[in-house]
Amino acid sequence: VGRMQADLSSLLNRYCNDNWNGYDEAPISATSWNFANEFVKDLPTWVSQADVSVDADGEVSLEWYRSKTEYLELVFGASGCVHLFMQTKSAKYSDLFKENIRAKLMSLIAEFENV
C-alpha cells in the first residue's frame, strides 16, 4: 500500500500539465487521483502491489498482472465511478461501478488474488 501511495504521489508531479507527452493528453484529474488515493490507502495487506498509471484522459488506473493474459484493471473516473476490467483463465469480466464500490471491488480483487 505504501508503495502504491508513493507511486500515486509521483503521478501528480509528472502528469499535472496539458500535453504531458506531446500528444495533447489531458493532465491528471484531481478527482480521479483523490478517488484512487482514498481507495489505495485502506487496502488490506493481502492485496499485492499494482502498477499505477495515468490514462490519456487524465484518469488514474491500477493494474495487476498474473501473466500476459490474466489481469485486473481499475480505472478511477473523474465522476466517482470505477471501470473494472478483469480477465483470468476462467473468466472475462468488465463492469462500471457507481455505488457500493469498495465492497464490490474488494471481492473481485480477492477473487483475482485467490484469497
ABEGO torsion letter per residue (X at the ends): XAAAAAAAAAAAAAAABBGAAGAGBBBBBAAAAAAAAAAAAABBAABBBBBBBBBAAGBBBBBBBABAABBBBBBBBAAGBBBBBBBBAABBBBBBBABGAAAAAAAAAAAAAGX
